[in-house]
């Protein structure tokens, strides 16, 4: 987030509780409320109550708002009220009544000033990815909550450990000092599943934060307090599936709400994960459907976004959270698994409301041609047009790990990174790709690099200084490690100092090893430089073919040039800069970012063994 809100304004927002729909007769209302002044003047309210479709709902007269129609389905327990809200409509309370005397009130809020112009995360940012259940326990009173199917079980690596939104709020000073500018929390929405609910991706309520994480009000407080530290909040959305304990599975709004008629069929209707079928000009319709309509697992029923009522529900839910929680971005889980026509409409709807916003989609492929298909501006052979601004760069992630673990040759080592970045010609906007060393679904970078501190520092230096939006997984700064296990519960390890009984505390530095302190200080130095560096934020990338185990590149902006040298050799290198004259002129001197030592570039460099050297030319 580039611009902080005035402190008084933020405190006012925190103090003003958001009014929601007044549910006087146990009718479930979604969205909870809405706002006047939206770009899209249409709103569809889903009502869920026994025989709701038979209630003959009417809207009491309200200037600028009209109830234009009501959709019903084969299920009499649902009604969908279609409203038009004119640009002249004022904030207030809508009153809906039925012929049988039912009533509910619905609040129209005023939007915050300049909400539509909100700035999304961009290439100047560093996003810190957190599994909130494993990061910090800020409120032990909500570890186990009555009515929720799974209780806290910190000794179980697949159980709930008690981390929550309050724990993240408490960590804001640490994250600010580290140099973080955006937070991405894995889903904190209700996951009322009997087991393995901590990860958050089996959502059972799209409009409420899980009570073991906190509350909607606390999540919004996190967003607003983070803004005071110059930190934005990126919400993790799941459009593809729900948890099997979602109320929809007990009372489905339409027969086609869930793919394959709501049946997993002992794995017959499982997804093939064959994402290439979307782009494959030779793919059968059977294969295409098996990929996009198939379920991940039996406990995650796959949503049918071709159902127009569901599509509208998901679009409005996204906009509701952007407005309510004042988000600066969205990350979309399993992006390509949803219906691609829906994805085009969903992204277009979001970006029409918020033109400067940012959304990154997870397309887990190391094939840049497939990933590029989804980025906005790509001209695809099949005519598909996406409005998704950003995708995750899995190609570069894999290349970095391979480069640091392989011996150097003409086709191994650093050349893998060079080739991955050379494929940027496939993307409409490579500067808006999300780059990362690891995340919550793969082994940690320190583990992948065989617990080698120097290699890990090189990997993170590269990913924090190359083109794109940087993302770092929590605990990378203190070398969290899952060696000996690829189990997600071991990858998503508790953050040191986030829970009672920890002898090591990364927040304070207590008990950290020398290597952990070294890594933490390196990350802090890089991130705080990156935060204010025009070269790393917006500069052009010019890289040079690897030679003698050294990969080098420049980031060039009008105000600043940054040079990076990654020496993978076990010995120092005396390094001539003759080949870099195109990026050096007219500079003859520089300073070393880490040591602050001034250097005369005409003399060349001495590159320390197994090290990253970052030079600043101003």
Buried (B, 14 or more C-beta within 10 A) or exposed (E): BEEEBEEEBBBEBBEEEBBBBBBEEEBBBBBBBBBBBBEEBEBBBBBBBEEBBEBEBBBEEBEBBBBEEBBEBEBBBBBBBBBBBEEEBEEBBBBBBBEEEBBBBBBBBEEBEEBBEBBBBBBBBBBBBBBBBBBBBBBEEBBBBEEBEBEBBBEEBBBBBBBBBBBBBBBBEBBBEBBBBBBBBBBBBBBBBEEBBBBBBBBBBBBBBBBBBBBBBBBBBBBBBBBBBBBBBBBBBBBBBBBBBBEBBEEBBBEBBBBBEBEBEEEEBBBBBBBBBBBBEEBEEEBBBBBBBBBBEBBBBBBBBBBBBBBBBBBBBBBBBBBBBBBBBBBBBBBBBBBBEBBBBBBBBBBEBBEEBBBBBBBBBBBBEBBBBBBBBBEEEEEBEBBBBBBBBBBBBBBBBBBBBBEBEEEEBBBBBBBBBEBBEBBEBBBBBBBBBBBBBBBBBBBBBEBBBBBBBBBBBBBBBBBBBBBBBBBBBBBBBBEEEEEBBBBBBBBBBBBEEBEBBBBEBEEBEEBBBBBBEBBBBBBBBBBEBBBBBBBEBBBBEBEEBBBBBBBBBEEBBBBBBBBBBEEBBEBEBEEBEEBBEEEEEBBBBBEEEEBEBEEBBEBBEBBBBBBBBE
